[in-house]
């Protein structure tokens, strides 16, 4: 959801020795996976200034489906007191290539940013009392006797300096330990007396950085951000289809984050109970279907307009392309609520889902028309603010087969109302669980980072809504029924064993032979297209199973509907070739994935068995 290089390398700061030239490497890992490196060269120039050259490489595999490489090369020049003189940086990723230059004049840093495909941007940064973050280790080494002090630090991609609080710990003749608390993260350092980082741990992201040789540093692989970084949380109990239920009570637990850092209520969500025991926090939330917004909403108060209509680092309502596009979309809709609907529908229809590692600005999303939930939220906020509609960023989780980190928006229509451009409409169910809202992307980042590896979520109670009361989830003879997903399906005969895992997965196993069948049930956000979901699934499978080969793709019929179908081969742990048939049906907000796996030599002979199972499937409304 946020710029991955900023998230993963924030405070991976260049260890330097200000008295002489240096050339060395850093390597970063999370949970044993090394995914980033940094090459540092520090040179003392003839004029007495110091040059810091940094080459960073990050490899991120976004939830296992989209491996990406991000490079950032930066050169900083500072004077003998480590004060900024100039910098030049180049960043390159699959979605952005940019080049920045900056020269200091008095206490101002004059920056020019040139991004491929975008107009050149000039900005001026107030550098009074500020340093480049590259010199932080040297500053700590020079000021070790102070024990505690504050610093203003600017990185190559920052639009303004950020405060950091430094607390010096144990020191020896060769090493200094220090804790640096930034805006969103806390880093623990071991630094040599000459200013080189020996080891660093980022507390919120559970990453470790250490000095090493070039060969070891360059031995990195892709970090799968599904491993906690995107707030993926699986509950211990079965979860209903939250897009179908009108109300649910949800229990959320975490450690070491005060309640005051959260904003847990909106037009759908209210706090039922709060509890704290030591560093353990727990809250019970009730999330209900909200009422429809009132047409012709009241003019927003001045304090709301002031906070939620302006530009920031990502949201750009004053950009000319944004203003022009917003006016075109909203034309003919004088009321704010109708403008909001049009803007939501347009973003949903025109921005292609692409799990990019970086975070794009509103104008960049408009130009590229691709991105993940954060890009949808940023573009929508830019367009809505351009039309005079106060808009803020909301961050939390949404439910599919697990609770997954998500970003959406809230708009002021007489009250704050949750909307989701990723889904193309108003949030109308307990599917979205909010943790915080803010006028800016930066404002939600702190809580998001602190919740990494630090979150438990369970559904305590829910209203089943309009599900037929006669339906009961369970297995009776050869037939399985699911009340939450209003369906039933049968095995070919009584010799097949049926197993329900209680979390939406039904398995069928024959008494003889090696054929296997499974049906996976999961919520589908409104407007989800089965073909796109199946394509994304195949992209993941292709990277995770041995010897994947797509054999055919097309359509078939289930419950009288034409649905996408794909057949691929793979190799199991014994080296045997298996044929895997995947079929996906989406009915409203309910998804049904059917998987049939057989050894290659049995595939033709078992087609009729698969057809009997599929013919037995029934939707019950």
Order of alpha helices (4+ residues) and beta strands (2+ residues): alpha-beta-beta-beta-beta-beta-beta-beta-beta-beta-alpha-beta-beta-beta-beta-beta-beta-alpha-beta-beta-beta-beta-alpha-alpha-alpha-beta-alpha-beta-alpha-beta-beta-beta-beta-beta-alpha-beta-beta-beta-beta-beta-beta-beta-alpha-beta-beta-beta-beta-alpha-beta
